Amino acid sequence: MIYYVLKDIFKGRSIGKRLIGLKVVDKNNNNDVPGTIRLMLRNITILIISKGAKSIEE
């Protein structure tokens, strides 16, 4: 779980994003990577939503 929360911290790219050439960018400035806290909150939100979707399916 720690990896999932911190995965985009290094230049806005996780291992998978590096492999296919993607990165997370700030919505206000497409050249900047969002700050560490913003990236962590993004990943936590995605984790919570995906856990909720799994519980609905079951």
HELIX and SHEET records of a PDB file:
HELIX    1   1 ILE A    2  LEU A    6  1                                   5    
HELIX    2   2 ILE A   15  ILE A   20  1                                   6    
HELIX    3   3 THR A   36  GLU A   57  1                                  22    
END                                                                             
